[in-house]
């Protein structure tokens, strides 16, 4: 029987609910955090290094705030 669960297009994890939609992909919460952080870093700093650094920072912040709820 085939697996009919929706999966994250980035990491392949099974999604709970509908996931997060981008223009081209469906992402889990963790991959969406990385995507949003990288986008914010590129907009704010304009270079790849800033995008990568901001993505990591944003993922850590989101992980901490999810844990507190």
PDB file of N, H, CA, C and O in Angstrom:
ATOM      1  N   UNK A   1       0.849  -1.178   0.000  1.00  0.00           N
ATOM      2  CA  UNK A   1       0.000   0.000   0.000  1.00  0.00           C
ATOM      3  C   UNK A   1       0.896   1.244   0.000  1.00  0.00           C
ATOM      4  O   UNK A   1       1.792   1.345   0.838  1.00  0.00           O
ATOM      5  N   UNK A   2       0.678   2.192  -0.917  1.00  0.00           N
ATOM      6  H   UNK A   2      -0.049   2.110  -1.598  1.00  0.00           H
ATOM      7  CA  UNK A   2       1.532   3.379  -0.988  1.00  0.00           C
ATOM      8  C   UNK A   2       1.289   4.328   0.184  1.00  0.00           C
ATOM      9  O   UNK A   2       0.201   4.376   0.757  1.00  0.00           O
ATOM     10  N   UNK A   3       2.332   5.075   0.519  1.00  0.00           N
ATOM     11  H   UNK A   3       3.217   5.036   0.053  1.00  0.00           H
ATOM     12  CA  UNK A   3       2.248   6.062   1.598  1.00  0.00           C
ATOM     13  C   UNK A   3       1.548   7.300   1.059  1.00  0.00           C
ATOM     14  O   UNK A   3       2.083   7.976   0.181  1.00  0.00           O
ATOM     15  N   UNK A   4       0.354   7.610   1.574  1.00  0.00           N
ATOM     16  H   UNK A   4      -0.080   7.061   2.288  1.00  0.00           H
ATOM     17  CA  UNK A   4      -0.414   8.738   1.057  1.00  0.00           C
ATOM     18  C   UNK A   4      -0.236   9.999   1.887  1.00  0.00           C
ATOM     19  O   UNK A   4      -0.831  11.029   1.571  1.00  0.00           O
ATOM     20  N   UNK A   5       0.573   9.942   2.947  1.00  0.00           N
ATOM     21  H   UNK A   5       1.057   9.105   3.204  1.00  0.00           H
ATOM     22  CA  UNK A   5       0.791  11.117   3.794  1.00  0.00           C
ATOM     23  C   UNK A   5       1.591  12.159   3.022  1.00  0.00           C
ATOM     24  O   UNK A   5       2.484  11.827   2.243  1.00  0.00           O
ATOM     25  N   UNK A   6       1.258  13.408   3.250  1.00  0.00           N
ATOM     26  H   UNK A   6       0.532  13.678   3.882  1.00  0.00           H
ATOM     27  CA  UNK A   6       2.005  14.491   2.636  1.00  0.00           C
ATOM     28  C   UNK A   6       3.343  14.618   3.338  1.00  0.00           C
ATOM     29  O   UNK A   6       3.427  14.517   4.562  1.00  0.00           O
ATOM     30  N   UNK A   7       4.383  14.840   2.557  1.00  0.00           N
ATOM     31  H   UNK A   7       4.315  14.922   1.563  1.00  0.00           H
ATOM     32  CA  UNK A   7       5.737  14.948   3.105  1.00  0.00           C
ATOM     33  C   UNK A   7       6.336  16.303   2.765  1.00  0.00           C
ATOM     34  O   UNK A   7       5.961  16.942   1.782  1.00  0.00           O
ATOM     35  N   UNK A   8       7.276  16.723   3.599  1.00  0.00           N
ATOM     36  H   UNK A   8       7.581  16.204   4.398  1.00  0.00           H
ATOM     37  CA  UNK A   8       8.021  17.958   3.366  1.00  0.00           C
ATOM     38  C   UNK A   8       8.876  17.764   2.114  1.00  0.00           C
ATOM     39  O   UNK A   8       9.564  16.753   1.979  1.00  0.00           O
ATOM     40  N   UNK A   9       8.830  18.724   1.212  1.00  0.00           N
ATOM     41  H   UNK A   9       8.271  19.545   1.321  1.00  0.00           H
ATOM     42  CA  UNK A   9       9.612  18.635  -0.019  1.00  0.00           C
ATOM     43  C   UNK A   9      11.105  18.825   0.220  1.00  0.00           C
ATOM     44  O   UNK A   9      11.914  18.451  -0.629  1.00  0.00           O
ATOM     45  N   UNK A  10      11.481  19.394   1.350  1.00  0.00           N
ATOM     46  H   UNK A  10      10.824  19.697   2.040  1.00  0.00           H
ATOM     47  CA  UNK A  10      12.893  19.636   1.642  1.00  0.00           C
ATOM     48  C   UNK A  10      13.542  18.450   2.359  1.00  0.00           C
ATOM     49  O   UNK A  10      14.583  17.959   1.921  1.00  0.00           O
ATOM     50  N   UNK A  11      12.936  17.987   3.457  1.00  0.00           N
ATOM     51  H   UNK A  11      12.091  18.386   3.812  1.00  0.00           H
ATOM     52  CA  UNK A  11      13.579  16.949   4.280  1.00  0.00           C
ATOM     53  C   UNK A  11      12.882  15.596   4.215  1.00  0.00           C
ATOM     54  O   UNK A  11      13.466  14.591   4.620  1.00  0.00           O
ATOM     55  N   UNK A  12      11.656  15.545   3.719  1.00  0.00           N
ATOM     56  H   UNK A  12      11.182  16.362   3.390  1.00  0.00           H
ATOM     57  CA  UNK A  12      10.947  14.283   3.579  1.00  0.00           C
ATOM     58  C   UNK A  12      10.142  13.834   4.790  1.00  0.00           C
ATOM     59  O   UNK A  12       9.537  12.762   4.757  1.00  0.00           O
ATOM     60  N   UNK A  13      10.118  14.631   5.867  1.00  0.00           N
ATOM     61  H   UNK A  13      10.609  15.502   5.894  1.00  0.00           H
ATOM     62  CA  UNK A  13       9.330  14.260   7.049  1.00  0.00           C
ATOM     63  C   UNK A  13       7.840  14.276   6.719  1.00  0.00           C
ATOM     64  O   UNK A  13       7.385  15.062   5.889  1.00  0.00           O
ATOM     65  N   UNK A  14       7.081  13.391   7.385  1.00  0.00           N
ATOM     66  H   UNK A  14       7.451  12.751   8.059  1.00  0.00           H
ATOM     67  CA  UNK A  14       5.628  13.421   7.245  1.00  0.00           C
ATOM     68  C   UNK A  14       5.110  14.696   7.893  1.00  0.00           C
ATOM     69  O   UNK A  14       5.565  15.089   8.968  1.00  0.00           O
ATOM     70  N   UNK A  15       4.157  15.336   7.233  1.00  0.00           N
ATOM     71  H   UNK A  15       3.788  15.017   6.360  1.00  0.00           H
ATOM     72  CA  UNK A  15       3.609  16.591   7.738  1.00  0.00           C
ATOM     73  C   UNK A  15       2.367  16.340   8.575  1.00  0.00           C
ATOM     74  O   UNK A  15       1.539  15.488   8.253  1.00  0.00           O
ATOM     75  N   UNK A  16       2.255  17.096   9.646  1.00  0.00           N
ATOM     76  H   UNK A  16       2.928  17.788   9.908  1.00  0.00           H
ATOM     77  CA  UNK A  16       1.011  17.136  10.416  1.00  0.00           C
ATOM     78  C   UNK A  16       0.226  18.317   9.877  1.00  0.00           C
ATOM     79  O   UNK A  16       0.736  19.437   9.845  1.00  0.00           O
ATOM     80  N   UNK A  17      -0.972  18.089   9.464  1.00  0.00           N
ATOM     81  H   UNK A  17      -1.386  17.179   9.489  1.00  0.00           H
ATOM     82  CA  UNK A  17      -1.753  19.172   8.875  1.00  0.00           C
ATOM     83  C   UNK A  17      -1.329  19.397   7.436  1.00  0.00           C
ATOM     84  O   UNK A  17      -0.879  18.473   6.758  1.00  0.00           O
ATOM     85  N   UNK A  18      -1.475  20.617   6.980  1.00  0.00           N
ATOM     86  H   UNK A  18      -1.841  21.368   7.530  1.00  0.00           H
ATOM     87  CA  UNK A  18      -1.203  20.909   5.574  1.00  0.00           C
ATOM     88  C   UNK A  18       0.220  21.389   5.314  1.00  0.00           C
ATOM     89  O   UNK A  18       0.610  21.513   4.153  1.00  0.00           O
ATOM     90  N   UNK A  19       1.000  21.659   6.337  1.00  0.00           N
ATOM     91  H   UNK A  19       0.684  21.559   7.280  1.00  0.00           H
ATOM     92  CA  UNK A  19       2.355  22.162   6.125  1.00  0.00           C
ATOM     93  C   UNK A  19       2.347  23.642   5.780  1.00  0.00           C
ATOM     94  O   UNK A  19       1.317  24.308   5.874  1.00  0.00           O
ATOM     95  N   UNK A  20       3.482  24.136   5.388  1.00  0.00           N
ATOM     96  H   UNK A  20       4.319  23.594   5.312  1.00  0.00           H
ATOM     97  CA  UNK A  20       3.629  25.544   5.016  1.00  0.00           C
ATOM     98  C   UNK A  20       3.885  25.612   3.518  1.00  0.00           C
ATOM     99  O   UNK A  20       4.809  24.975   3.013  1.00  0.00           O
ATOM    100  N   UNK A  21       3.075  26.377   2.810  1.00  0.00           N
ATOM    101  H   UNK A  21       2.323  26.894   3.219  1.00  0.00           H
ATOM    102  CA  UNK A  21       3.189  26.481   1.362  1.00  0.00           C
ATOM    103  C   UNK A  21       4.115  27.626   0.970  1.00  0.00           C
ATOM    104  O   UNK A  21       3.967  28.745   1.462  1.00  0.00           O
ATOM    105  N   UNK A  22       5.072  27.347   0.086  1.00  0.00           N
ATOM    106  H   UNK A  22       5.192  26.438  -0.314  1.00  0.00           H
ATOM    107  CA  UNK A  22       5.827  28.399  -0.583  1.00  0.00           C
ATOM    108  C   UNK A  22       5.294  28.430  -2.014  1.00  0.00           C
ATOM    109  O   UNK A  22       4.321  27.744  -2.327  1.00  0.00           O
ATOM    110  N   UNK A  23       5.919  29.212  -2.874  1.00  0.00           N
ATOM    111  H   UNK A  23       6.709  29.769  -2.619  1.00  0.00           H
ATOM    112  CA  UNK A  23       5.454  29.233  -4.262  1.00  0.00           C
ATOM    113  C   UNK A  23       5.641  27.884  -4.948  1.00  0.00           C
ATOM    114  O   UNK A  23       4.847  27.507  -5.810  1.00  0.00           O
ATOM    115  N   UNK A  24       6.688  27.159  -4.567  1.00  0.00           N
ATOM    116  H   UNK A  24       7.333  27.465  -3.867  1.00  0.00           H
ATOM    117  CA  UNK A  24       7.007  25.924  -5.285  1.00  0.00           C
ATOM    118  C   UNK A  24       7.012  24.666  -4.433  1.00  0.00           C
ATOM    119  O   UNK A  24       7.082  23.567  -4.982  1.00  0.00           O
ATOM    120  N   UNK A  25       6.939  24.786  -3.096  1.00  0.00           N
ATOM    121  H   UNK A  25       6.882  25.679  -2.650  1.00  0.00           H
ATOM    122  CA  UNK A  25       7.104  23.613  -2.237  1.00  0.00           C
ATOM    123  C   UNK A  25       6.159  23.654  -1.049  1.00  0.00           C
ATOM    124  O   UNK A  25       5.583  24.690  -0.719  1.00  0.00           O
ATOM    125  N   UNK A  26       6.015  22.487  -0.409  1.00  0.00           N
ATOM    126  H   UNK A  26       6.483  21.645  -0.677  1.00  0.00           H
ATOM    127  CA  UNK A  26       5.316  22.360   0.866  1.00  0.00           C
ATOM    128  C   UNK A  26       6.357  21.955   1.897  1.00  0.00           C
ATOM    129  O   UNK A  26       7.046  20.951   1.721  1.00  0.00           O
ATOM    130  N   UNK A  27       6.478  22.736   2.983  1.00  0.00           N
ATOM    131  H   UNK A  27       5.918  23.552   3.126  1.00  0.00           H
ATOM    132  CA  UNK A  27       7.538  22.531   3.964  1.00  0.00           C
ATOM    133  C   UNK A  27       6.983  22.232   5.349  1.00  0.00           C
ATOM    134  O   UNK A  27       5.885  22.663   5.702  1.00  0.00           O
ATOM    135  N   UNK A  28       7.772  21.477   6.137  1.00  0.00           N
ATOM    136  H   UNK A  28       8.664  21.127   5.851  1.00  0.00           H
ATOM    137  CA  UNK A  28       7.444  21.265   7.547  1.00  0.00           C
ATOM    138  C   UNK A  28       7.822  22.541   8.313  1.00  0.00           C
ATOM    139  O   UNK A  28       8.420  23.452   7.741  1.00  0.00           O
ATOM    140  N   UNK A  29       7.478  22.605   9.588  1.00  0.00           N
ATOM    141  H   UNK A  29       6.992  21.864  10.053  1.00  0.00           H
ATOM    142  CA  UNK A  29       7.740  23.805  10.386  1.00  0.00           C
ATOM    143  C   UNK A  29       9.235  24.117  10.461  1.00  0.00           C
ATOM    144  O   UNK A  29       9.627  25.277  10.340  1.00  0.00           O
ATOM    145  N   UNK A  30      10.063  23.108  10.658  1.00  0.00           N
ATOM    146  H   UNK A  30       9.745  22.165  10.756  1.00  0.00           H
ATOM    147  CA  UNK A  30      11.502  23.319  10.783  1.00  0.00           C
ATOM    148  C   UNK A  30      12.112  23.852   9.483  1.00  0.00           C
ATOM    149  O   UNK A  30      12.895  24.801   9.511  1.00  0.00           O
ATOM    150  N   UNK A  31      11.762  23.252   8.360  1.00  0.00           N
ATOM    151  H   UNK A  31      11.126  22.481   8.338  1.00  0.00           H
ATOM    152  CA  UNK A  31      12.289  23.715   7.070  1.00  0.00           C
ATOM    153  C   UNK A  31      11.735  25.089   6.711  1.00  0.00           C
ATOM    154  O   UNK A  31      12.428  25.899   6.094  1.00  0.00           O
ATOM    155  N   UNK A  32      10.485  25.355   7.097  1.00  0.00           N
ATOM    156  H   UNK A  32       9.922  24.697   7.599  1.00  0.00           H
ATOM    157  CA  UNK A  32       9.910  26.673   6.854  1.00  0.00           C
ATOM    158  C   UNK A  32      10.647  27.746   7.657  1.00  0.00           C
ATOM    159  O   UNK A  32      10.858  28.853   7.164  1.00  0.00           O
ATOM    160  N   UNK A  33      11.038  27.420   8.894  1.00  0.00           N
ATOM    161  H   UNK A  33      10.866  26.520   9.295  1.00  0.00           H
ATOM    162  CA  UNK A  33      11.813  28.368   9.699  1.00  0.00           C
ATOM    163  C   UNK A  33      13.139  28.694   9.021  1.00  0.00           C
ATOM    164  O   UNK A  33      13.545  29.856   8.982  1.00  0.00           O
ATOM    165  N   UNK A  34      13.813  27.685   8.490  1.00  0.00           N
ATOM    166  H   UNK A  34      13.484  26.742   8.522  1.00  0.00           H
ATOM    167  CA  UNK A  34      15.084  27.907   7.792  1.00  0.00           C
ATOM    168  C   UNK A  34      14.867  28.764   6.550  1.00  0.00           C
ATOM    169  O   UNK A  34      15.651  29.672   6.274  1.00  0.00           O
ATOM    170  N   UNK A  35      13.817  28.481   5.811  1.00  0.00           N
ATOM    171  H   UNK A  35      13.180  27.743   6.036  1.00  0.00           H
ATOM    172  CA  UNK A  35      13.493  29.228   4.596  1.00  0.00           C
ATOM    173  C   UNK A  35      13.188  30.696   4.914  1.00  0.00           C
ATOM    174  O   UNK A  35      13.700  31.600   4.254  1.00  0.00           O
ATOM    175  N   UNK A  36      12.348  30.923   5.931  1.00  0.00           N
ATOM    176  H   UNK A  36      11.932  30.189   6.468  1.00  0.00           H
ATOM    177  CA  UNK A  36      11.983  32.292   6.297  1.00  0.00           C
ATOM    178  C   UNK A  36      13.178  33.067   6.843  1.00  0.00           C
ATOM    179  O   UNK A  36      13.349  34.246   6.534  1.00  0.00           O
ATOM    180  N   UNK A  37      14.004  32.408   7.656  1.00  0.00           N
ATOM    181  H   UNK A  37      13.865  31.450   7.907  1.00  0.00           H
ATOM    182  CA  UNK A  37      15.197  33.061   8.183  1.00  0.00           C
ATOM    183  C   UNK A  37      16.174  33.440   7.089  1.00  0.00           C
ATOM    184  O   UNK A  37      16.738  34.533   7.109  1.00  0.00           O
ATOM    185  N   UNK A  38      16.380  32.543   6.131  1.00  0.00           N
ATOM    186  H   UNK A  38      15.921  31.654   6.114  1.00  0.00           H
ATOM    187  CA  UNK A  38      17.283  32.837   5.017  1.00  0.00           C
ATOM    188  C   UNK A  38      16.748  33.988   4.171  1.00  0.00           C
ATOM    189  O   UNK A  38      17.507  34.858   3.745  1.00  0.00           O
ATOM    190  N   UNK A  39      15.444  33.990   3.931  1.00  0.00           N
ATOM    191  H   UNK A  39      14.827  33.283   4.278  1.00  0.00           H
ATOM    192  CA  UNK A  39      14.840  35.073   3.152  1.00  0.00           C
ATOM    193  C   UNK A  39      14.992  36.410   3.874  1.00  0.00           C
ATOM    194  O   UNK A  39      15.324  37.420   3.253  1.00  0.00           O
ATOM    195  N   UNK A  40      14.749  36.416   5.181  1.00  0.00           N
ATOM    196  H   UNK A  40      14.480  35.596   5.686  1.00  0.00           H
ATOM    197  CA  UNK A  40      14.899  37.654   5.958  1.00  0.00           C
ATOM    198  C   UNK A  40      16.350  38.135   5.942  1.00  0.00           C
ATOM    199  O   UNK A  40      16.604  39.332   5.812  1.00  0.00           O
ATOM    200  N   UNK A  41      17.295  37.215   6.073  1.00  0.00           N
ATOM    201  H   UNK A  41      17.088  36.242   6.178  1.00  0.00           H
ATOM    202  CA  UNK A  41      18.704  37.583   6.048  1.00  0.00           C
ATOM    203  C   UNK A  41      19.132  38.152   4.710  1.00  0.00           C
ATOM    204  O   UNK A  41      19.901  39.112   4.659  1.00  0.00           O
ATOM    205  N   UNK A  42      18.642  37.571   3.628  1.00  0.00           N
ATOM    206  H   UNK A  42      18.017  36.791   3.669  1.00  0.00           H
ATOM    207  CA  UNK A  42      18.984  38.086   2.302  1.00  0.00           C
ATOM    208  C   UNK A  42      18.385  39.467   2.079  1.00  0.00           C
ATOM    209  O   UNK A  42      19.021  40.337   1.484  1.00  0.00           O
ATOM    210  N   UNK A  43      17.169  39.666   2.553  1.00  0.00           N
ATOM    211  H   UNK A  43      16.652  38.959   3.037  1.00  0.00           H
ATOM    212  CA  UNK A  43      16.534  40.975   2.399  1.00  0.00           C
ATOM    213  C   UNK A  43      17.263  42.024   3.237  1.00  0.00           C
ATOM    214  O   UNK A  43      17.498  43.138   2.769  1.00  0.00           O
ATOM    215  N   UNK A  44      17.619  41.676   4.463  1.00  0.00           N
ATOM    216  H   UNK A  44      17.428  40.771   4.844  1.00  0.00           H
ATOM    217  CA  UNK A  44      18.262  42.634   5.369  1.00  0.00           C
ATOM    218  C   UNK A  44      19.718  42.899   5.012  1.00  0.00           C
ATOM    219  O   UNK A  44      20.166  44.045   5.048  1.00  0.00           O
ATOM    220  N   UNK A  45      20.459  41.853   4.668  1.00  0.00           N
ATOM    221  H   UNK A  45      20.096  40.922   4.638  1.00  0.00           H
ATOM    222  CA  UNK A  45      21.891  42.010   4.459  1.00  0.00           C
ATOM    223  C   UNK A  45      22.333  41.958   3.014  1.00  0.00           C
ATOM    224  O   UNK A  45      23.346  42.552   2.646  1.00  0.00           O
ATOM    225  N   UNK A  46      21.581  41.254   2.199  1.00  0.00           N
ATOM    226  H   UNK A  46      20.758  40.771   2.498  1.00  0.00           H
ATOM    227  CA  UNK A  46      21.875  41.221   0.784  1.00  0.00           C
ATOM    228  C   UNK A  46      22.913  40.214   0.334  1.00  0.00           C
ATOM    229  O   UNK A  46      23.155  40.105  -0.868  1.00  0.00           O
ATOM    230  N   UNK A  47      23.546  39.464   1.246  1.00  0.00           N
ATOM    231  H   UNK A  47      23.349  39.554   2.222  1.00  0.00           H
ATOM    232  CA  UNK A  47      24.512  38.464   0.797  1.00  0.00           C
ATOM    233  C   UNK A  47      24.176  37.096   1.389  1.00  0.00           C
ATOM    234  O   UNK A  47      23.400  36.986   2.339  1.00  0.00           O
ATOM    235  N   UNK A  48      24.768  36.071   0.816  1.00  0.00           N
ATOM    236  H   UNK A  48      25.398  36.160   0.045  1.00  0.00           H
ATOM    237  CA  UNK A  48      24.455  34.698   1.204  1.00  0.00           C
ATOM    238  C   UNK A  48      24.854  34.417   2.646  1.00  0.00           C
ATOM    239  O   UNK A  48      24.127  33.732   3.364  1.00  0.00           O
ATOM    240  N   UNK A  49      25.998  34.936   3.077  1.00  0.00           N
ATOM    241  H   UNK A  49      26.589  35.493   2.494  1.00  0.00           H
ATOM    242  CA  UNK A  49      26.457  34.688   4.445  1.00  0.00           C
ATOM    243  C   UNK A  49      25.458  35.196   5.473  1.00  0.00           C
ATOM    244  O   UNK A  49      25.188  34.520   6.465  1.00  0.00           O
ATOM    245  N   UNK A  50      24.914  36.371   5.244  1.00  0.00           N
ATOM    246  H   UNK A  50      25.134  36.921   4.437  1.00  0.00           H
ATOM    247  CA  UNK A  50      23.921  36.933   6.156  1.00  0.00           C
ATOM    248  C   UNK A  50      22.644  36.101   6.141  1.00  0.00           C
ATOM    249  O   UNK A  50      22.028  35.885   7.185  1.00  0.00           O
ATOM    250  N   UNK A  51      22.251  35.637   4.966  1.00  0.00           N
ATOM    251  H   UNK A  51      22.752  35.813   4.119  1.00  0.00           H
ATOM    252  CA  UNK A  51      21.060  34.795   4.863  1.00  0.00           C
ATOM    253  C   UNK A  51      21.207  33.503   5.640  1.00  0.00           C
ATOM    254  O   UNK A  51      20.283  33.088   6.340  1.00  0.00           O
ATOM    255  N   UNK A  52      22.367  32.860   5.522  1.00  0.00           N
ATOM    256  H   UNK A  52      23.117  33.196   4.954  1.00  0.00           H
ATOM    257  CA  UNK A  52      22.613  31.601   6.236  1.00  0.00           C
ATOM    258  C   UNK A  52      22.651  31.836   7.742  1.00  0.00           C
ATOM    259  O   UNK A  52      22.062  31.073   8.507  1.00  0.00           O
ATOM    260  N   UNK A  53      23.340  32.890   8.166  1.00  0.00           N
ATOM    261  H   UNK A  53      23.819  33.511   7.545  1.00  0.00           H
ATOM    262  CA  UNK A  53      23.442  33.189   9.597  1.00  0.00           C
ATOM    263  C   UNK A  53      22.072  33.510  10.190  1.00  0.00           C
ATOM    264  O   UNK A  53      21.747  33.049  11.284  1.00  0.00           O
ATOM    265  N   UNK A  54      21.279  34.288   9.483  1.00  0.00           N
ATOM    266  H   UNK A  54      21.543  34.663   8.594  1.00  0.00           H
ATOM    267  CA  UNK A  54      19.953  34.652   9.974  1.00  0.00           C
ATOM    268  C   UNK A  54      19.039  33.432  10.017  1.00  0.00           C
ATOM    269  O   UNK A  54      18.214  33.313  10.923  1.00  0.00           O
ATOM    270  N   UNK A  55      19.173  32.534   9.061  1.00  0.00           N
ATOM    271  H   UNK A  55      19.843  32.630   8.325  1.00  0.00           H
ATOM    272  CA  UNK A  55      18.365  31.310   9.060  1.00  0.00           C
ATOM    273  C   UNK A  55      18.640  30.486  10.312  1.00  0.00           C
ATOM    274  O   UNK A  55      17.703  29.997  10.943  1.00  0.00           O
ATOM    275  N   UNK A  56      19.902  30.325  10.680  1.00  0.00           N
ATOM    276  H   UNK A  56      20.663  30.722  10.167  1.00  0.00           H
ATOM    277  CA  UNK A  56      20.252  29.572  11.887  1.00  0.00           C
ATOM    278  C   UNK A  56      19.740  30.241  13.147  1.00  0.00           C
ATOM    279  O   UNK A  56      19.215  29.581  14.044  1.00  0.00           O
ATOM    280  N   UNK A  57      19.895  31.552  13.212  1.00  0.00           N
ATOM    281  H   UNK A  57      20.322  32.089  12.484  1.00  0.00           H
ATOM    282  CA  UNK A  57      19.417  32.318  14.363  1.00  0.00           C
ATOM    283  C   UNK A  57      17.896  32.179  14.493  1.00  0.00           C
ATOM    284  O   UNK A  57      17.385  31.935  15.586  1.00  0.00           O
ATOM    285  N   UNK A  58      17.187  32.332  13.393  1.00  0.00           N
ATOM    286  H   UNK A  58      17.603  32.530  12.506  1.00  0.00           H
ATOM    287  CA  UNK A  58      15.727  32.264  13.408  1.00  0.00           C
ATOM    288  C   UNK A  58      15.242  30.871  13.813  1.00  0.00           C
ATOM    289  O   UNK A  58      14.270  30.749  14.558  1.00  0.00           O
ATOM    290  N   UNK A  59      15.910  29.820  13.329  1.00  0.00           N
ATOM    291  H   UNK A  59      16.700  29.919  12.723  1.00  0.00           H
ATOM    292  CA  UNK A  59      15.530  28.461  13.712  1.00  0.00           C
ATOM    293  C   UNK A  59      15.681  28.250  15.216  1.00  0.00           C
ATOM    294  O   UNK A  59      14.815  27.640  15.844  1.00  0.00           O
ATOM    295  N   UNK A  60      16.765  28.745  15.797  1.00  0.00           N
ATOM    296  H   UNK A  60      17.469  29.240  15.287  1.00  0.00           H
ATOM    297  CA  UNK A  60      16.969  28.588  17.245  1.00  0.00           C
ATOM    298  C   UNK A  60      15.901  29.330  18.038  1.00  0.00           C
ATOM    299  O   UNK A  60      15.380  28.800  19.020  1.00  0.00           O
ATOM    300  N   UNK A  61      15.574  30.542  17.626  1.00  0.00           N
ATOM    301  H   UNK A  61      15.997  30.972  16.829  1.00  0.00           H
ATOM    302  CA  UNK A  61      14.542  31.328  18.313  1.00  0.00           C
ATOM    303  C   UNK A  61      13.192  30.614  18.235  1.00  0.00           C
ATOM    304  O   UNK A  61      12.491  30.508  19.241  1.00  0.00           O
ATOM    305  N   UNK A  62      12.826  30.127  17.055  1.00  0.00           N
ATOM    306  H   UNK A  62      13.395  30.214  16.238  1.00  0.00           H
ATOM    307  CA  UNK A  62      11.540  29.439  16.893  1.00  0.00           C
ATOM    308  C   UNK A  62      11.493  28.161  17.729  1.00  0.00           C
ATOM    309  O   UNK A  62      10.459  27.850  18.319  1.00  0.00           O
ATOM    310  N   UNK A  63      12.593  27.424  17.785  1.00  0.00           N
ATOM    311  H   UNK A  63      13.433  27.677  17.306  1.00  0.00           H
ATOM    312  CA  UNK A  63      12.638  26.191  18.567  1.00  0.00           C
ATOM    313  C   UNK A  63      12.435  26.498  20.048  1.00  0.00           C
ATOM    314  O   UNK A  63      11.726  25.770  20.742  1.00  0.00           O
ATOM    315  N   UNK A  64      13.053  27.570  20.532  1.00  0.00           N
ATOM    316  H   UNK A  64      13.629  28.161  19.968  1.00  0.00           H
ATOM    317  CA  UNK A  64      12.902  27.957  21.934  1.00  0.00           C
ATOM    318  C   UNK A  64      11.478  28.404  22.245  1.00  0.00           C
ATOM    319  O   UNK A  64      10.935  28.044  23.290  1.00  0.00           O
ATOM    320  N   UNK A  65      10.868  29.175  21.362  1.00  0.00           N
ATOM    321  H   UNK A  65      11.308  29.467  20.513  1.00  0.00           H
ATOM    322  CA  UNK A  65       9.511  29.658  21.621  1.00  0.00           C
ATOM    323  C   UNK A  65       8.490  28.534  21.522  1.00  0.00           C
ATOM    324  O   UNK A  65       7.477  28.574  22.220  1.00  0.00           O
ATOM    325  N   UNK A  66       8.720  27.546  20.686  1.00  0.00           N
ATOM    326  H   UNK A  66       9.542  27.514  20.119  1.00  0.00           H
ATOM    327  CA  UNK A  66       7.801  26.401  20.615  1.00  0.00           C
ATOM    328  C   UNK A  66       7.866  25.582  21.892  1.00  0.00           C
ATOM    329  O   UNK A  66       6.850  25.065  22.354  1.00  0.00           O
ATOM    330  N   UNK A  67       9.064  25.462  22.465  1.00  0.00           N
ATOM    331  H   UNK A  67       9.890  25.883  22.090  1.00  0.00           H
ATOM    332  CA  UNK A  67       9.263  24.680  23.678  1.00  0.00           C
ATOM    333  C   UNK A  67       8.543  25.304  24.866  1.00  0.00           C
ATOM    334  O   UNK A  67       8.068  24.581  25.742  1.00  0.00           O
ATOM    335  N   UNK A  68       8.452  26.635  24.914  1.00  0.00           N
ATOM    336  H   UNK A  68       8.837  27.222  24.202  1.00  0.00           H
ATOM    337  CA  UNK A  68       7.841  27.334  26.046  1.00  0.00           C
ATOM    338  C   UNK A  68       6.325  27.228  26.054  1.00  0.00           C
ATOM    339  O   UNK A  68       5.718  27.388  27.113  1.00  0.00           O
ATOM    340  N   UNK A  69       5.698  26.968  24.937  1.00  0.00           N
ATOM    341  H   UNK A  69       6.192  26.838  24.077  1.00  0.00           H
ATOM    342  CA  UNK A  69       4.227  26.942  24.852  1.00  0.00           C
ATOM    343  C   UNK A  69       3.638  25.774  25.531  1.00  0.00           C
ATOM    344  O   UNK A  69       2.417  25.617  25.543  1.00  0.00           O
TER     345      UNK A  69
END
